[in-house]
Amino acid sequence: METVEQIRERLLARFPAAHVTLVTNPGAAAEHSLLLDAAHAHDLALFLRDDPAQRLDYCSNATGVDWPDKEITDVVKTTVPDPAGGPPKIVEQKTTHVQPGCLEVVYHLYSMALKHGPVIIRLRTANRSDQVALPSLTPVWRSCDFQEREIFDLYGIVFERHPDLRRLLMWDEFKDHPMRKDYVEPDDYEWEPTAHGAVLERAKAHLPPPPTPPAKEAKP
Amino acid sequence: MSDSAPSPAPAPFPAAGNISDADREELRRHGILMTSLEELYNWGRSNSIWPLQFGLACCAIEMIAAATARFDIARFGAEIFRPSPRQADLMIVSGTVTKKMAPLVVRLWNQMPEPKYCIAMGACAISGGPFKQGYNVLKGIDRFIPVDIYIPGCPPRPEALLNGLIQLQQKIKGEKLSGPDAARHTRPEEPSEFPIPAYGAHDLEPTKNPAVWSPPTPPPSA
């Protein structure tokens, strides 16, 4: 089986206009993946499926990832020479910038014919609010059908050209996307006889006010 | 009868209605069966509880196991799982009730004819279990319909389900058909149907039926 880098070069040789980025995994598993651009994702996926060297004919898993906006602090250290002749000072200059978030879909591809895999591909939306459409890969791998519906349900990624894009787990009237990081759950906590710490804290806001202690009778 | 010389009064002949169990047993040994219509009616009902055939999660596997030959729920006359709520006496809520499923469970309950009984089987049906406070799990089916028997367990063994069934049989056998403490299904003012919650934008609406269920209150010392 070719490495991910080789697959990337093969894809770029076939589709020069496409953008394929290598996303490395720094962990011990080192399962690197390929970030495909949404515009060419369908063609790239078809190529991966039908290319005789790859034959990635089975998508075992599709899952969503929510990347919220992330504030990154850059620390720039500059050495300022001391005018008095002492040792030079090191001045830290901190700047923060916000890395915009996105929604991501990850597909794990295997080849049943050639018995290799997985090859991991990713798709990312432009942002998390209004540009959340991605091309559906269900026309390429039929096994993505329910999984993309679940991602649409829980993350709110709209899969274009999906044959039957409806909510899977929640009801149609439901407005939220529960797997997003900024999902606010209904605050319906109640007192429980055997509550553990977190539930007890949340339930305190809903407890009835403690009864006022009866006024002490003044002793004659 | 004088006060100074008390003599043991002869016991009155037991009239129907206040005959003791020991006396009836004595009569039965002599080949005389004494019963009441209420008792006969409850005896028949309690030995032919037909459950509604539906399962929600892994507890349903244990319910199926209870129906097989090894545990044999037929010993208690409850083996006839009816595929229609119109023919069922008992709803075994066996498993996690998701918020998406809850209106359908309440609708099935409303479609069952009286007298009907409900068993909440397993931690999820009782309180939501390990999924309590999850965004998609109802925190107990007793928020919408009245539950007669709670069977704890995750999931309960088939023996536990059978024990719950026996408890329900004893409850049915003790039901009165008239009088101030008559059974629920004999009182016309008691509701037989319950409001079905609607699918809301964030949760079920309403999240509970206050006429059926109210949250537990902390003890005064807390």
Chai-1 contact restraints between the chains, C-beta under 6 A:
chainA,res_idxA,chainB,res_idxB,connection_type,confidence,min_distance_angstrom,max_distance_angstrom,comment,restraint_id
A,W171,B,K100,contact,1.0,0.0,6.0,A-B,restraint_1
A,W171,B,Y199,contact,1.0,0.0,6.0,A-B,restraint_2
A,E173,B,Y199,contact,1.0,0.0,6.0,A-B,restraint_3
A,K175,B,A201,contact,1.0,0.0,6.0,A-B,restraint_4
A,P178,B,Y135,contact,1.0,0.0,6.0,A-B,restraint_5
A,E185,B,Y135,contact,1.0,0.0,6.0,A-B,restraint_6
A,P186,B,H202,contact,1.0,0.0,6.0,A-B,restraint_7
A,P186,B,D203,contact,1.0,0.0,6.0,A-B,restraint_8
A,D188,B,T207,contact,1.0,0.0,6.0,A-B,restraint_9
A,E190,B,P215,contact,1.0,0.0,6.0,A-B,restraint_10
A,W191,B,P218,contact,1.0,0.0,6.0,A-B,restraint_11
